[in-house]
Amino acid sequence: MESITLKSLLRGNSRRLGLVSQAGHGGLLKRVNRVEIFDDVRFSRTGEPRLSATILVLGRDWAGASGRRKGREYKKAWESMAVEDLPCLALPKGSLLRSCLWQFVAGTGTPVFSSCFNEYLLASRLEAVLREKIAKLFFIHGALVNVQGVGVLVRGPSGCGKTTLALELARRGHQWIADDAVEIEKRPDRRLYGRSHALVRNLVEIKGKGVLPVGELLSAAQIAGETPLELLVELGKKMESEPWHTEGRAAKIMGVQIPLLKICASSAVAASRRVEQAVGIIRGVG
């Protein structure tokens, strides 16, 4: 299985992982490819794969337990863990840095970092970063359409009209790709491609009607499975002032820079026209 170094994992992700402190910089070249939460002192690896290439996130049981009996259990657990090739320890918010833990870190040279997030959020963020770095996959909330051959990802707060805009664009002769959960892949040519997450493929959520097959709303010609991603649209809710837009900006997804358009229109028709204008500029025909 592919893996990356801890240095590569942490680079540029301090805020995303909520990093507070870090020790053991000498082990940053160790390689990782999975995350596991250690949430019980009875945790046992007997008969299971070793912990090599694993980031071990300490659970709340490690943070909250106390007493002589618990202390002995922790010490025994870390002594048995010392024979494993564990590349990294991650401490969530509230973890207690017990002496046996520091003895383990010092004796094995294991890098350790702490975060302001709880163990579940931290593990989820770590897994997402690993997925992006290794599998080159990124999941994002939004709607995805192909407008004149240009993939357009529409983002914005709940209720701002992302789904409505995507369906309007499809009805105007473009192609609907995904609603709600968009999977983005970075390929070897460093281009981004977008498609629907497998769990919600060809489904669309309509306010007041629930989740429907998109085929009930659009024809087969108005639906596609994948598109190159070349424009990010941030859609705002209706404002009291006149509709506004901001051009000449860019956003980064997995290190790839793409144009960013911010719009806030009074209707899906007006917003779709602005998107079409922006796509025309990208294609050099606007």
N, C-alpha and C positions, 0 to 999 in steps of 0.2 A: 504494500500500500504506500502511496506517495506521502511524503511528510515535508514539513518546513521547519526552519530553526525558530527557536523562541525569539530571537532578535527580530526576525522577519514578522512574526506574529504580533509582537508588541509595537513595532515601529508604526507611528502614526495613529495608534489606537488607544492611547492613554485615556482620553476623554470617554471614548465609547465603552471601555472596560471599567471606567471609574477608578483607575489606579491611584492609590494613595502613597504607597511606598514599595520599594523593590530592593532585594538583596541577592547576592550570589551572581553578580554580573559575569563572573568567569564561566558560568554554565549556559550563557545565552546562545551558544552554538549547538546545544543539544536539540534534537529533532522531535517534533510532536505531530500527531495526526488525530488524536481523539481526546475527549473530555469525560471525566467521571466524577460524580459527587460521592464523597466518603462521609456518609451521614449516620453511621452506626459503629460503635466500638466492636461489635461482633462481626464486622465486615471481614470476609475471608476470601482469599484468592485460590484456595485449594482446588486443584483440578481445572482452574481457569487460566487464560493467557496471562502472561506476566504484564506488569505495568509499564513496560517499555513504550515510549512514544506517547504516554498518557499525561495530561495535565490533571492532577488530582485536586479537586475543589473540596475543602473541608466543610462539612455540613454543620447545622446548628447544634447537633449533639456534642460536637467538639467544642463549640463555643460556650454552651451552657452547663455542661456537666461539671460536677465538683466533688470533692471528698476523696479520702484515702483510697477507697476501693476503686473508684473511677480512675484515679491517678495511676494506680498499678496497672489497670487494664490499658490505659493509653501508652504507658511505657512499654509494656509487652508488645502492643500492636506495632509501635514504631521500631522496636528492636527487630521484629520479624519482617517489617517493611524494608529495613535497611539492606536486605539482601536483594531487593528488587532494583531494577534499573529504572528508577522513577526520575524523569527529567525535570519535573516542575511541580511546585505546590502553590495553590492559589487560596488566599484567605479572604472570605467574605466579611462583610460588615459585622462587627461584634465578636470576631474570633479572638480567643484568648491565646496568647503566645506562650504556651507552656514550656517549661525547661526541657522536657523530653523532646519536644518538637525542635527546639533550637539545637539540641545535641544531635538530633537526626540530621538537620540541615548542615551543621558544621562537619559532622563525621562523614557525610556522603557527598558534600559539595553540591547539594540540590538547590537550584535557584528558587526563590520564594517571592511572591508579591501579594500585596493586600489591596482590596477594593472597597469602595463605599457601597457596593450593591450586595444584596443577599445572595446566598449560594445558588438559588435557582435562576435569578436574572443573570448573575455572573456566568454560570455554566452555559446559559442560552446565548449570551453575547460571544463567549469564547467559541462555541460551536459554529455560530454564524461567521465569525472571522475565519475560522479554519476552512469552512465550506467555500468562502470567497477566495481564499489564498490557494487552496489545493484544487478544488473542483471548479473554481472560477464561476461559482453560482452566487447570485444575490437575489433575495426575495424582498419585494417592496409592495406596499399598499397603493393601489392606484388603478387606472384604466389605461389600456393600450390599444392604439389604432394605427393603421397604416394609411397615411395620407399621401397620395400620388407617389408611392414608393418610398416614403420616408416614415420610419417608425416614430410615433409620438406617444410619450408616456405622460399621462395627465395625473397630477397629484394635487392634494389640497385637503382641508379639514373635512370632517364628516358633514354631509349635507350640502356641500358647496356645488354639487352638480357634475361630478366627474363622470358618472355613468350616463347621465343625460347627454352630456357633451359627446361622449364616445358614440352613443347610439345615433345622435344627430349627424355626426360626421359620416357614419356608415350609411345613413339614409341619403346623404348628399353625394354618394358615389364612391366612398372610400371603404376600407375594410376594418371590421371590428376584430380584435385579437383576444383581449382578456379584460375581465372585470374583477376588481377587488384584490386578488392575489396574483402578482406578476412575477414570473421567474426570469431573471436576466443572466445571461451567460456571456463571459468574455472568452473569445476564441483566440487561437494562436496569432491571428493577424491583428490582435488588439481591438477588434471591432466588437460592439455589444449587440446581442440579439435577444429579443424578448418573446415570451410566450406565456400562456396561462399556467398556473400551478395545476398539477394533475388532479388534485382533489376538487377543483372548481371549474375544470375545463368545460367550455361551451355552456356555462351557466352565468346568469346575470341577475343581480338583485335589484328589484324595482320597488321603490317606496310605496307602501300600501298594498302591494301585490305579492311580495315575497320573492323567493328565488325561482326563476323560470329558465327553461332551456332557451338559449339565445335564438335558436331556430324558430321559435314561435313569434319572434319580433322582427327578424331579418331574414333575407333570402340567403341561399347558400353562397351566392356570388358576393355577398356583403360580409362574409366571415372568412377569416384565414387563420392558420395555425401558428405562424411565426413571422417576425419582421426584424430587420436591422433597426437598432434604436439610435436615432440621430437628433431628437429634439425632446427636451423636458419642458412641460408646461405646468406651471403652478397656478392653479385656479383659486381665486378668492371668492368669498361670499359676496352677495349684492351689497353695495355700499350706498350711502346717502348721496355721495358726490358722483360726478360723471364717471363712466367706465375709464379705467386707466390701464396702461401697459408699460412694461419696462423691457427694452431690448438691449442688445450688446453685452449681455451677461452670459456666464457659462457655469456649469455645474460639473462635479466629478462623481462618477460611479465606478468603483473598482479601479480608480486611477485613470480612467478614460474621461477626457473632457468633452462635454457635449453642450450645444447652445441651450440657453435657458430663456424662456418667455414667461413673463408674469402677466396675467390678465384678470380682470374682474368686470364681467359684462352683465347686463340686465337680462340676457336671454341666451339660450344655447345656440340660437341662430347667429347672434352677434359674436359669441365666443368662437364658434366654428369658423366664421369668416376670418377672424384674427389668426387662428391657427393655420388656415389655408394660405393667408398672406405670408406668414412666417415660413411655411414650407416652400412657398414660391421663391423666397429669398435664398433659402438653403440650396434649392435646386438651380439657382441662378436664372430663374425666369420671372422673378417678382419685380 
